[in-house]
């Protein structure tokens, strides 16, 4: 089983025509998204989305790669170096 990491994904949407595609991609990765905050800028027409994620390097790479492939969309990620010992749903509090 691949190791999961906690991290952050920052998304800048400069082309509002890509918003629907961004939301479809994020819906497809809902299982690794722990939190989401979006801030539109009506003056400039841009939007910034911040995600808290927990997933494998492959999952996070697939997410940022698909987002970055959209016109007018940039995505960057930062991950913790600590690896999850076991998936969150299996932990006993």
Buried (B, 14 or more C-beta within 10 A) or exposed (E): EEEBBBBBBBBBBEBEEBBEBBEEBBEEBEEBBEEBEBEBEEEEEBBEBEBBBBBBBEBBEBBBEBBEEBEBBEBEBEBEEEEBEEEEEEEEE
